[in-house]
Amino acid sequence: MKVSVFTALFVLALIVAAPASAKVAVGDAAPDFRLIDSNGRAQTLSQYKGKIVVLEWTNPACPFVGKHYGSGNMQKQQADATAAGVVWLTINSSATGKQGDIDGPAANAYVAKVGARQSAYLLDPAGVAGHLYGARTTPHMYVIDAQGILRYMGGIDSIASTDKEDLARATQYIPQVLRELEAGKPVSVTTSPPYGCSVKYGS
C-alpha cells in the first residue's frame, strides 16, 4: 500500500507531539529569555512583567502553521489578544539551514504577507528559548499570566489536523485561557497535546 508524502508528514507530526518530559510545567515561574526580534531589537520575557504573555512557536513552511495563518485564525487570535493588552510573541526556533529558517527581513515580509498581528516576531536559531520551554511542535502555545506564572501549555486547539474545516468545531484554547485569566477565574484547561511539525532544532 502506498503512503502519500502528506500522510507520512501528518503521522510524523503526531508522533513528535506524543507526551514527553517538558522543560517547564504549568504553575512554574516562566523562565526568562533574551532573543533578537525581526527588527533587530533585543526582547526579553522579563521586560513584559505585569502583562499576560502568549508564546507561539512557528515555522512558516509547516502545513499545520499554514492552516491557522491561511484561514486567518492565528491573526484573529493575535489581534484580539493584543487589543486587550496581551503581549503575543511569535518564536521561530528553526536552526540555520533547516525548514522554516528565516532572517529578520524575511520574517517581516512573511508577517506583512499573511497580515500577522503579533507584538513581535522573535528569532531563535540556536533553539535557546525553544529548548528552555520544551517546545516540540509548530505551533506550540504557552500562556503566562501577569505575575509571570505559566498557566497553559499545549496545542492551539483541540483538533489535530491541517484541515481548515475543523476550526469551527475545535476548542480554541488560547482565547479560552485569556478570557478566564481576564475574569480572574481558574484556567479550565491547563495542558493539551501540542500538534504540528516538529521544531527544526539544530541539535
C-alpha positions in Angstrom: 0.0 0.0 0.0 1.4 3.4 -1.0 1.6 6.1 1.7 1.5 9.7 0.4 4.1 12.2 1.5 1.4 14.2 3.2 0.2 11.2 5.2 3.7 10.4 6.2 4.2 14.0 7.3 1.0 14.0 9.3 1.8 10.7 11.1 5.3 12.0 11.9 3.8 15.2 13.3 1.5 13.3 15.6 4.4 11.1 16.7 6.6 14.0 17.7 3.6 15.5 19.6 3.3 12.5 21.8 3.7 13.2 25.6 7.3 13.9 26.6 9.1 15.5 29.5 8.7 19.2 29.3 11.2 21.7 30.5 8.6 23.7 32.3 5.3 22.9 34.0 2.1 24.8 34.5 2.3 26.6 37.8 6.0 27.3 37.4 7.5 30.7 37.1 8.1 31.2 33.3 11.8 31.3 32.6 13.2 34.5 31.2 15.0 34.6 27.8 16.6 37.1 25.5 16.1 36.9 21.8 16.5 39.3 18.8 13.3 40.2 17.0 12.8 40.6 13.3 13.6 44.3 13.5 17.0 43.7 15.2 15.9 44.6 18.7 16.6 42.6 21.8 13.5 41.2 23.5 13.2 39.6 26.9 10.3 38.0 28.7 11.0 39.9 31.8 10.5 43.3 30.1 6.8 42.4 29.9 6.4 41.9 33.6 2.9 42.7 34.7 1.3 41.7 31.4 -0.2 38.5 30.2 2.1 37.0 27.5 1.4 34.4 24.8 4.3 32.5 23.3 3.6 30.9 19.8 6.2 28.6 18.3 6.1 28.9 14.5 7.6 27.6 11.2 6.2 29.4 8.1 6.9 26.3 6.0 4.8 23.9 8.2 1.4 23.0 6.8 -0.1 23.0 10.4 1.0 26.6 10.8 -0.3 27.2 7.3 -3.8 26.0 8.4 -4.0 28.7 11.1 -2.5 31.5 9.1 -4.1 30.6 5.8 -7.6 30.6 7.5 -6.9 33.8 9.4 -7.4 32.0 12.7 -4.0 32.9 14.1 -4.1 36.5 13.0 -7.6 37.0 14.6 -6.4 35.5 17.9 -3.3 37.7 17.8 -5.4 40.8 17.1 -8.0 40.1 19.7 -5.3 39.4 22.3 -3.1 42.4 21.6 -6.1 44.7 21.5 -6.9 43.6 25.1 -3.3 44.4 26.2 -1.8 40.9 25.9 1.7 40.6 24.6 2.0 38.0 21.8 5.5 36.8 21.0 5.9 34.5 17.9 9.1 32.5 18.2 10.9 30.8 15.3 13.4 28.2 16.6 14.3 26.7 13.2 18.0 26.3 13.0 20.1 27.9 10.2 19.6 25.9 7.0 16.6 23.9 8.4 13.0 24.1 7.3 11.4 27.4 8.3 14.7 29.2 8.9 14.3 32.9 8.0 16.1 36.1 8.9 14.6 39.4 10.1 13.7 40.9 6.7 12.2 37.6 5.5 10.2 37.4 8.8 8.9 40.9 8.3 8.0 40.1 4.7 6.1 37.0 5.9 4.3 38.9 8.6 3.2 41.5 6.1 2.1 38.9 3.6 -0.1 37.0 6.0 -1.3 40.1 8.0 0.0 38.7 11.3 -0.7 40.8 14.3 1.7 39.6 17.0 3.6 42.0 19.3 7.0 40.8 18.0 8.5 38.0 15.9 11.5 36.5 17.6 14.3 34.6 16.0 15.8 31.7 18.0 18.1 29.8 15.5 20.1 28.4 18.4 17.0 27.0 20.0 17.7 28.6 23.3 14.1 29.6 24.2 12.7 26.5 22.4 14.7 24.1 24.5 14.1 26.2 27.6 10.4 25.7 27.2 10.5 22.3 25.7 8.7 23.4 22.6 8.2 20.4 20.3 5.8 21.4 17.5 4.7 24.3 15.4 2.5 25.6 16.6 3.2 25.0 20.3 1.5 27.5 22.6 2.1 28.9 26.1 0.3 31.5 28.2 2.0 33.3 31.0 -0.1 35.4 33.5 0.7 38.9 34.6 2.6 37.5 37.6 4.9 35.6 35.3 3.4 32.2 36.1 2.9 29.7 33.3 -0.9 28.9 33.1 -1.2 27.0 29.8 1.0 24.9 27.5 0.0 22.8 24.6 -1.9 22.8 21.3 -3.6 25.8 19.8 -6.8 23.9 19.6 -8.4 20.5 20.2 -8.4 19.0 16.7 -5.0 17.9 15.3 -5.3 18.4 11.6 -4.3 20.6 8.7 -7.9 20.9 7.6 -9.3 24.4 7.9 -12.8 23.0 8.1 -12.0 21.6 11.6 -11.5 25.1 13.1 -15.2 25.8 13.6 -15.8 22.8 15.8 -12.5 22.8 17.6 -12.0 24.3 21.1 -9.6 27.3 20.6 -7.6 27.1 23.7 -5.8 30.5 23.7 -8.9 32.7 23.6 -10.5 30.5 26.3 -7.5 30.8 28.6 -7.2 34.6 28.1 -10.9 35.1 28.9 -10.6 33.1 32.1 -7.5 35.0 33.2 -9.1 38.3 32.4 -12.2 37.3 34.5 -10.0 36.1 37.4 -11.2 32.5 37.0 -9.0 29.4 37.3 -7.9 28.1 33.9 -10.1 25.2 33.0 -7.7 23.5 30.5 -4.1 24.0 31.5 -2.4 21.5 29.2 -3.2 19.7 25.9 -1.3 17.7 23.4 0.6 20.0 21.0 0.4 19.0 17.4 2.1 20.1 14.2 5.5 19.8 12.6 8.5 19.1 14.8 10.5 22.1 15.7 13.6 22.1 13.4 16.3 22.4 16.0 19.9 22.2 15.1 20.7 19.8 18.0 
